[in-house]
Amino acid sequence: MQLTSILTVALSAASLASAGPLRRAKSPALTWQVSNFTSTCAQEECVYNFNIRGIETENTPGFATICSSTGQKIGDYITCANGNITALVTPESHSLRNVKAEHSWRQGLTASFHAQGATNVTQSASNFTIPVTHVFGSA
């Protein structure tokens, strides 16, 4: 069971890295929905707030949570209201933000998995998606 889950997640991740022209159906679990995003960044810190949601699939638990920062230093991931989600928002320029998120979960007693995603958005964007770019795990 655990080996099957690990292989499924690994194969899902491998499909992200395909260099060939093949078209593959994207798993809906590999795109997270962000809503109500707000941010204010200074040179050393960002204050942000947003909702993030990922859908449940056979191999990935779903989640819906709020992520907010009250001025942590840039570079520090913050644990969201759902402790399995962490987020980091950094300024790329005056009006551009890099939004990163990580979803961590366990299956059984020993298997743990992590999915990471990132995207750049304008400061004024309130709703957008974060594509999952890395998936890894261990058993």
Secondary structure, DSSP 8 states (H G I E B T S, - for coil): -HHHHHHHHHHHHHHHT--SS------GGGEEEEEEEEEEE-SSBEEEEEEEEE---SSS--EEEEEE-SS-BTT--EE-SSTTEEEEEEESSSSEEEEEEEEEEEETTTEEEEEEEEEEEETT--SEEEEEEEEEEE-
